[in-house]
Amino acid sequence: MAPRLLLDANISPRVAAALRAEGIDSRHVGEIGLLAANDREILERAIENGWTVVTFDLDFAAMTAALGKSPTTGIMILRLPTVRSDLVLPRIRAALRREGEALANGAVVVVEAGRLRVRRDVR
């Protein structure tokens, strides 16, 4: 089961559009009126809608535990040396192929240039 994605403001809206073109349910915060929202507001909306947050921001993982998050709200944290869409997009795709089910079940997946780290029990 593929997770539904909500991409944070630090990721290009082009990434969300490219993922949608591939059949992946993805939205950018700017598309749903959250471009200027703080991290907590974004996370709360993700929880309400069962979205996995994709971000470069480390704060989301800590906030999920503090908010008593939904079991379907995963967090994908990108720890990459660039925010360029053409380099970020393949890493998101690879993480979804490998850990999409874990993300759909509330895991935190850290995407690095050469590896993925997964925390399945973050509650």
SERO-563061 format. One record per atom (N, C-alpha, C, O): x, y, z; residue in three letters. Coordinates in steps of 0.2 Angstrom, whole numbers, plus 2048, in hexadecimal, padded with zeros to 3 digits. Atoms other than C-alpha are relative to their C-alpha. Layout:
XYZala...
END
This chain:
8047FA800met800800800met804806800met809807804met7FC7FA800ala8078117FBala7FD805804ala7F7806804ala8037FB7FBpro80681F807pro7FE8067FBpro8008077F6pro8027FA803arg7FE82F802arg805806803arg806806809arg7FA7FC7FEleu80B83D802leu7FE807801leu7FA80A7FDleu8017F9800leu80B84F808leu807803801leu80B802805leu7F97FD800leu81B858803leu801807803leu7FD80B802leu7FF7FA7FCasp82286680Easp8028057FBasp8048047F5asp7FE7FA804ala826877808ala8078007FDala8098037F8ala7F9800802asn839873807asn8017FB7FAasn8077FA7F8asn800804806ile8358677F8ile7FC8047FBile7F78067FCile8047FC806ser83086E7E7ser7F97FD7FEser7F97F67FFser807803802pro81E86C7E2pro8017FC7F9pro7FC7F87F8pro7FF805806arg8258647D2arg8017F9802arg7FF7F57FEarg7FF8077FDval8298557DCval7F97FD801val7F87F77FFval8078027FFala8178537E1ala7FC7FF7FAala7F97FA7F9ala803801807ala8118557CFala8037FA7FDala7FF7F67FAala7FC806803ala81E8487C9ala7FD7FA803ala7FC7F57FFala8038067FCleu81883C7D6leu7F97FE7FEleu7F77F97FDleu807801802arg80683F7D2arg7FF7FD7F9arg7FB7F97F7arg800802807ala80A83C7BFala8017F8800ala8007F57FBala7FF807800glu81082B7C4glu7FB7FC804glu7FC7F6805glu8068037FCgly8008277CEgly801800807gly7FD7FC80Bgly7FF8007F9ile80682B7DFile7FC806803ile7FD80B801ile8047FB7FDasp7FA8357EAasp805804804asp807803809asp7FB7FB7FDser8058447EEser7FD8077FFser7FA8097FAser8017F9801arg8028567F2arg805804804arg809802808arg7FB7FB7FDhis80D8657F6his7FC804805his7F6806804his8037FB7FBval809870805val7FD8067FDval7F88087FFval8027FA804gly80787F7F9gly7F97FE7FDgly7F58037FCgly806802804glu7F98757F0glu7FA800805glu7F4800802glu8068017FBile7EE874800ile800806805ile7FD80580Aile8007FA7FCgly7F1885807gly804800806gly80380480Bgly7FB8007FAleu7FF881813leu8078027FFleu80B800803leu7F97FE802leu80E88980Bleu803804806leu809803807leu7FD7FC7FAala81089581Aala7FE7FD807ala80080080Cala8028037FAala80A889827ala8067FE804ala80B7FD801ala7FB8027FDasn815884835asn8007F8800asn7FB7F57FEasn7FF807801asp81B872837asp7FA7FC804asp7F87F7802asp8058037FDarg80E86E844arg7F98007FDarg7F67FB7FCarg8077FF804glu7FF874839glu8017FB7FAglu7FC7F77F9glu800805805ile80686982Bile8007F9802ile7FC7F57FFile8018077FDleu80885A836leu7F97FE802leu7F67F9800leu8068017FEglu7F785C83Dglu7FB7FE7FAglu7F77FA7FAglu804801806arg7EF85D82Barg8027F97FDarg7FE7F57FBarg7FE807803ala7F984D826ala7FD7FB804ala7FB7F6801ala8048057FCile7F2844835ile7F98007FEile7F67FA7FEile807800801glu7E1849831glu7FE7FD7F9glu7F97FA7F9glu802803807asn7E284381Fasn8047F97FFasn8047F77F9asn7FC806801gly7EE834822gly8058007FAgly8077FC7F7gly7FA7FF804trp7FC83B818trp8077FF803trp807800809trp7F98017FEthr80E837819thr8048077FEthr8038097F9thr7FC7FA801val81984781Bval8077FF7FDval80A7FA800val7F9801803val828848810val803807801val80180C7FEval7FD7FA7FEthr834855816thr808800801thr80A7FA801thr7F97FF7FFphe84685B818phe801802808phe80680280Bphe8007FD7F9asp84186182Aasp8007FA805asp7FB7F6805asp8008057FBleu846856839leu7FB800805leu7FA7FB809leu8057FF7FBasp83985D844asp7FA7FC800asp7F77FA805asp806804801phe82B85383Dphe8007F9804phe7FB7F7807phe7FF8077FCala831842845ala7FE801807ala7FB7FD80Aala8017FF7F9ala831849856ala7F9803802ala7F6801807ala8077FE7FFmet820852854met7FB7FA800met7F67FB803met805805801thr81884284Fthr7FF7FC807thr7F97FB809thr8018037FAala81B83A860ala7FD805805ala7F8802809ala8037FB7FCala81684A869ala7F98017FFala7F5802804ala8077FF802leu80684B860leu7FB7FA801leu7F57FA800leu804806800gly801839862gly7FD7FE7FAgly7F77FD7F9gly802800807lys800837850lys7FC7FA7FElys7FC7F5801lys804805803ser7F582C845ser8057FB7FEser80A7FC7FBser7FC805802pro7FC81B841pro8018007F8pro8057FC7F6pro7FF800807thr7FA81F82Ethr8048067FEthr8058087F8thr7FC7FA802thr80582F82Fthr8077FF801thr80A7FF806thr7F9801800gly81682B82Agly8048067FFgly80180B7FDgly7FB7FA802ile825837828ile8067FD7FCile8097F97FEile7FA802804met83283681Amet804806801met80380C7FFmet7FB7FA7FFile84184181File8057FF7FBile8097FA7FBile7FB800805leu84C845811leu807803803leu807809805leu7F97FD7FEarg85F847816arg8047FF7FAarg8097FB7FAarg7FC800807leu86684B805leu804806800leu80280B803leu7FC7FA801pro873857800pro7FD8057FCpro80080B7FBpro8037FB805thr8688607F4thr7F8800801thr7F57FA802thr808800801val8558657F2val7FE8007F9val7F88007F7val802800807arg8568647DFarg7FB7FA7FFarg7FC7F4801arg806805801ser84685B7D9ser8037FA7FCser8017F47FEser7FD806804asp8508507CCasp8047FB804asp8057F6802asp7FC8047FCleu85A8497DAleu7FC7FD806leu7FD7F8809leu8048027FAval84D8487E8val7FB7FB7FEval7F97F6801val805804803leu8408407DDleu8017F8800leu7FD7F4802leu7FE808800pro84982F7DApro8017FD807pro8007F8808pro7FF8027F9arg84D82E7EDarg7F97FF803arg7F87FA807arg8068017FDile83B8307F2ile7FD7FA7FDile7FA7F6800ile802806803arg8368237E5arg8037FA803arg7FF7F5804arg7FD8067FEala8428177EBala7FE7FE807ala7FD7F9809ala8028017F9ala83D81A7FDala7F97FD800ala7F77F9804ala806802801leu82B8177F8leu7FF7F97FEleu7FC7F5801leu800807802arg82F8077EFarg8027FB806arg7FF7F6807arg7FD8047FBarg8398007FEarg7FC800806arg7FB7FB80Aarg8037FF7F9glu82F80780Dglu7F9803800glu7F7806805glu8077FD801gly81E80D806gly7FB7FD805gly7F8801808gly8048037FBglu815801811glu801802807glu7FD80480Bglu7FE7FE7F9ala81F806821ala7FD807801ala7FB809806ala8027F9800leu81B81881Dleu7F8801801leu7F6805805leu808800800ala80881581Aala7FE7FD807ala7F87FF809ala8018027F9asn80980D82Casn803804805asn80380280Basn7FD7FB7FAgly81181C835gly807800801gly809803806gly7F98007FFala823818833ala8048077FFala80180B7FBala7FB7FA801val831826833val8057FD7FBval8097F87FEval7FB802804val83C823824val8058067FEval80380B7FCval7FB7FA802val84C82D822val8047FE7FAval8077F87F9val7FE801807val85282E810val807803800val807809800val7F97FD801glu86583080Eglu8037FF7F9glu8007FB7F6glu7FD802806ala8708307FFala8017F97FEala7FF7F77F9ala7FE807801gly87581E801gly7FC7FB804gly7FE7F5803gly8038057FCarg86981680Darg7F9803802arg7F8809802arg8067FF7FDleu858816815leu8007FE807leu8037F8808leu8018027F9arg855816828arg7F9800801arg7F5804800arg8078017FFval84481082Eval7FF7FF808val8027FB80Bval8028017F9arg83C81283Farg7F87FF800arg7F48037FEarg807802800arg82C809840arg7FC801806arg7F6802805arg8037FF7FAasp82780B852asp802807803asp807808807asp7FE7F97FEval82781E855val7FB803805val7FC809807val8057FD7FBarg818820861arg803800807arg7FF80280Barg
END
